[in-house]
Amino acid sequence: EDVVIHRRALRSAYRVLDPEQADYFLVPVHVSSGMWQLNWGFRDLLPTGVRVHEAALQYIKESGPFWSRKGGADHLWVFGHDQADLEDSNHQLIIT
């Protein structure tokens, strides 16, 4: 699901290349596909997925000014399963 949404966003007529013009930022972390393709299973997905998403969150916060612009409220995270728990999840839009 996360890969499909990412691919569709890349082809969207609403996509902009200038981050200053963006209303939202899709964070393309494809963790849920690992559950099926890498056979992680739910037991392994949670700790692995949380680590990957936390690393992505840290990278976004440190690499540019756009997280701070709205405190992450304009960053979209896609979870293709019902397990969504990030440190700052109360400030982000999470799609499950």
JORAZI-V553817 format. One record per backbone hydrogen bond with DSSP energy under -0.5 kcal/mol. CO is the residue of the C=O (numbers start at 1). NH is the residue of the N-H. E is the energy in kcal/mol with one decimal. If there is no record, write none. Layout:
co->CO nh->NH e->E
co->CO nh->NH e->E
//
This chain:
co->1 nh->5 e->-2.4
co->2 nh->6 e->-2.0
co->3 nh->7 e->-2.7
co->4 nh->8 e->-2.4
co->5 nh->9 e->-2.2
co->6 nh->10 e->-2.0
co->7 nh->11 e->-1.1
co->9 nh->12 e->-0.9
co->12 nh->15 e->-1.2
co->17 nh->19 e->-0.8
co->18 nh->21 e->-1.9
co->18 nh->22 e->-0.5
co->19 nh->22 e->-0.7
co->25 nh->27 e->-0.5
co->25 nh->76 e->-3.6
co->26 nh->28 e->-0.9
co->27 nh->29 e->-1.8
co->27 nh->78 e->-0.6
co->28 nh->30 e->-0.6
co->29 nh->31 e->-1.2
co->30 nh->34 e->-0.6
co->31 nh->34 e->-1.1
co->31 nh->35 e->-0.8
co->32 nh->35 e->-0.6
co->32 nh->36 e->-0.7
co->33 nh->37 e->-3.1
co->34 nh->38 e->-1.3
co->34 nh->40 e->-1.3
co->35 nh->41 e->-0.8
co->40 nh->44 e->-0.8
co->41 nh->45 e->-2.4
co->42 nh->46 e->-1.6
co->43 nh->47 e->-0.5
co->44 nh->48 e->-1.7
co->45 nh->49 e->-3.9
co->46 nh->50 e->-2.6
co->47 nh->51 e->-2.0
co->48 nh->52 e->-2.4
co->49 nh->53 e->-2.6
co->50 nh->54 e->-2.6
co->51 nh->55 e->-2.2
co->52 nh->56 e->-2.2
co->53 nh->57 e->-2.6
co->54 nh->58 e->-2.4
co->55 nh->59 e->-2.4
co->56 nh->60 e->-2.6
co->57 nh->61 e->-2.3
co->58 nh->62 e->-2.0
co->59 nh->63 e->-2.1
co->60 nh->64 e->-0.9
co->65 nh->69 e->-1.0
co->66 nh->70 e->-0.6
co->67 nh->70 e->-0.7
co->67 nh->71 e->-0.5
co->67 nh->72 e->-1.6
co->70 nh->73 e->-1.6
co->72 nh->75 e->-1.9
co->74 nh->25 e->-3.0
co->74 nh->76 e->-0.5
co->75 nh->77 e->-0.5
co->75 nh->93 e->-1.5
co->76 nh->27 e->-3.1
co->77 nh->79 e->-0.5
co->77 nh->95 e->-3.2
co->82 nh->84 e->-0.8
co->86 nh->89 e->-1.8
co->88 nh->91 e->-2.3
co->89 nh->92 e->-1.0
co->92 nh->94 e->-0.7
co->93 nh->77 e->-2.3
co->93 nh->95 e->-0.5
co->94 nh->96 e->-0.6
co->95 nh->79 e->-3.7
//
